[in-house]
Amino acid sequence: MMDFLTPHPFLEQFAPSERSAISNDFLYTIRRLGPSCTPKTVCKAVWAETKATRWRSRSERLLSALAADPQAALDYAANRLAWEALPDADKRAVKDAKRQAGVAAWMEEQPPTEKQLAYLEGLGCRKTPSNRREASEWIDRLAQGRTP
């Protein structure tokens, strides 16, 4: 199975705020052409559609990326074709895993809340967690009768 959790190297040359739009450009093209199209056909169609809509701010960057590294673009098109071939349940599972990883990363950057600290103290914990995620994990463990 292809890795859908790690951002594809082709997308790394774009700002994070543009990556979903770039992905959608490829997916829209695949849906329009049909599931039996090839990565090369997808890249050619994305190129043509992007050239025709030059008013979009990311168009020049996408055209440059397609021209600068055609193999990476073909690999990305193959990745998007594989994504489209996945059953909906598998797509949901990948999206859930991405969401959970994003939430966990955000929680690791946040200090524990006062409510978490008070609850931990009420459970008899004498240590202080370093972040919200750790506090949440400790609460889960202590509630199950284990030590943090």
N, C-alpha and C positions, 0 to 999 in steps of 0.2 A: 504494500500500500504506500502511496505517495505521502510525503510529509506535508500536512496542511496546517500544522501548528506553528512552524517556524516561518517567518516572513521570507518570501522568495527573494533571492539576490537581485533579480531584475528590478524589484520594487524599491530596493535600498537607495537607488539614485534619485528617488522622488521624496519630497517632504512628506512626513507622516500624514498630514492633512489631505494630501493628494492621492494616497495609495488606494483608498477604497474606490475613488472615481476611476483610476487607471484600471483596477480590477474589473469594475463594472463595464468599462469600455470593451474589455476582452470578453466578458461574459455575455454582454448584449450581442456582440458579433457572433459568438458561438451559438447563441439561441436563435439568431436570425438565420445563420447558415445551416444549422442542424447538427445533430450529434456525430454524424459521419465525416465531418470536415477534418482536415489535417491541420497541424500547427502552422505549416507554411501558408495555407489558405487563410487562416485566422490572422496571421501577422500582416499579410497583404491587404486584407479587408480593413483591419484596424488602421493601417497606414493610409489607405484611401479615404476612410471615413474621417480620420484626424485631419488630413490635408483639406478636406472639404469643409471643415468647421474650424478654421484657423482663428476664429474670434475667441475661442476658449483660451484662457490664460495658460493652461498646461499643455496646449497643443505643440508648441515649439519644443518643449522638454521631452514630450513623448516621441515626437518625430526624431529628435536627436538620439534618444535612447534606442529606438528601433534601428537607426542607421549605425550607431556606434558599436553595438554588440548584438548582431542578428541572432547569434546562437543563444544568448541569454533570453532574447525575446521568444525564440522558438521553444526553449525550455519552459518559459513561463506560459506560453500558449498551451503546451502539452499539460502543464499543471492545471490550468483552468479547464481544459477538456476533461481531465480526470475528475476534477471537482464536479463538473456538470453531470458526469456519469454516476456519481455516488447516489445511493438511495437517500431519500429525505431524512430518514432516521439517522443515518451515518453523518449527514451534514449537520443535523442538530447536535449530535454528540461532539463533533469537532468544535462547533460554535460554543457549546457549553464549556468545553475544556478551555477554550481561549478566554471565555468570560471569567471562569474561575481563576485562571492564572492572572488575569488583569486585576481582579479584585484582591487577590492575595498580594500581588506586588504593591498595590496602592496601600493596603493595610500595613505592610512592612515599613512604609514611609511615614505612617501616622503614629503619634504617641498613643498609649492606651488611654481610654476614656476614664473619667472619674467613676462612672457607673461600673466599668469593668474592674477597676482597682478596688472599689467598695465591695463588689461581689466576691472577688478573690479573697479579700480580707475576711469576709463573712464565711468563706469556705475553709478558712484557717491557713491560707497561704501567707507566708512571711516574706517571700521574694517579690521583687518588682519586675514585671515584664518590660522588655525594651521597646515593644511596639504593639499595635492593636492585634495583629495576627497572632503573635505569641500569647497575648492575654487571652484571646479567644480559644487557642489550643489548650492553654492551661485550665481554663474554665471547663472545657469539655472533659479533660482528663480527671480533674478533681470531682466533677459531677458523677463520673463513673467509678469513683473511689480509688483512682490511681494518683501517683504523685506527678507533678509537672516536670 
